[in-house]
Amino acid sequence: MTENTRMNEEQMAEKINAAFPEGITSIAISPRRIFMTINKDILLKLCNALKDEFGFEHVSCVCGVDMKTHFQTVYHISSYSNKVVAEIVVDNIPRDKPEVDSIAPLWGGANWHERETYDMYGIIFKGHPKMERILLQDDFGFFPLRKDYDVGRRVA
């Protein structure tokens, strides 16, 4: 992305929405922010486009959310050249098969965030270079930030 091709958040949101009409369930903007809720099927394609076509250089956050009936993953990805942050929410990740594509191959900084999300919620990031626990022991038998976790449970 060159100096002459800078875009503001409205221009970016319009182009992104046009490129992914089936996968984006909602998109909104505010100053320097683009908020998107998407289907998990388009995550990797969308992130490739954000990196290659829109100049997004940095992932500052990947986290999980337990909605009791399903999971979500939330991403904050920054474009310093355009001064815009994209917040992407991948919705409706099923509890019985909590999987979503990894973006760590695109941005190395997502590696640790995805591992922490796996460790706390049990969400598996397909294609991750080292999908294993990062905070807890390998034999830890549960995921402590899930809402179905029994807080009074003793760990052996």
N, C-alpha and C positions, 0 to 999 in steps of 0.2 A: 504494500500500500504506500503510495507516494504522497508527498505533501499536498499535491493538487487534488487528490481523491478523498480528502477527509469528508466524513459524513456526520451529520448530527443524529441524535437518537430517533427522530421521526423518520428520516430517510432510511436508516438501518432497519427499523421495525417494519416499514413498508416493504422493503426488499426481502427481509427474512420471511415475513408472512406470505408473500407471493411465492417464494421458493418452496415453502412447506405447508401448502393449504390443508392437507389432510392430517398432519401430525400435531399442529399447534392448536390447542383447545382454547387458549386465551392469550392475548398479548396486550400490554399496556405500557405507557411511557410516563416518565416524569423527568424533570431536569437531570441529565446525565445518567439515566437509568432506563433499562428495558426489562420489563417483567414478562416472563413467558411461562405458561403451563403447557407441557407437551406430553405426548404418548411416548413410552419408552422406546418404541421401535425406531424413532428418528433421532435419538440422542447423539449417536456417533456421527451421523451425516450432518446434523445441525452444528455440532462442535467443529467438525472439519471445515464447514463453511465459515463459521465465526473466526476460526484461525486463519484460513487461507484467503478468504474474500473480504473480511471485515477488519482484519488486523487485531484480533484479540490475542494478547500475549501472555496473560497471567491468570492462573486459577488461585483465588485466595481462600475458597471455602468449598468443601464438599461435605455434606452432612446428611444424616438420615432423620426421618420423622415417622413415628409410629402413630397412625391414625386409628388404631384399634381394629379396623376392618381391613386395612391395607397399609402399605408403607409408601413413603415418598422419599426421593432424594432431592437435595437442593444444592445448586451450584452458583457461585459468584465468580464470574469470569470478566476480566478487565481488558479494555483497549485503552492503553495509555495515549496512543497517538490521537484517538478520537475523544478521549476523556469521557468514556461511557463504560458503565458496568452492566453486564447482562446477568439477571437473576433468573435461573432456569429451575423450574420445579417439575420433576418427573413424577407424575401422579399414577395412582392405581397399580402399584407394584404388589402383586398378590402375596399374602402371608404364607401360603403353602409352597410358593416357588419364588422367593425374594431375589430376583436376578435383574441386573441392568448392565449395559455395556460399560466397560472401563474407558475413561478418557485419559488415563495415565500415559498411554502411548503418544498422545498429542501434547500433553503438558506434564512433564515429569513431576511437577509439584503436587499433582493430584494423587500421586502414589500413596503418600502417608495419610492423606485425608480419607481415601477410599479404604485403606486398611483399618483405620480407626473406626470408620462407619461399619465395616464388617465385624470388627471386634465387639462393638457395643450393640448392634442391631441384628447382625447375622445376614445383612444384605450382601450378596455375592456380586462382585464386579467382574463380568466375563471379559477375558482377554487381559486381565491385570497380570503384570509380570511376576508378582509374588503375593498371591492372595492367601495370607495367613495372619494370625493374630499379631498385634503390635504392642498392646498394653498388658494383656492378660496371658496367663500360661496357656500353652497349646491344649492341655487337657481340661481347661475350664469348660464346664458342661452347659453353659447357658449364656445368654446375651443380656447384660444388666440394664440396658436402657429400653428394652421392650416393655410395653405396658402390661403384658401378661406375666412378667417376672414377679415372683413373690419376694417382697422386700425383706421379710423376716427370715428368709431361707438361710441356713447355715452352709458355709462352704467347707468341705472336708480338706 
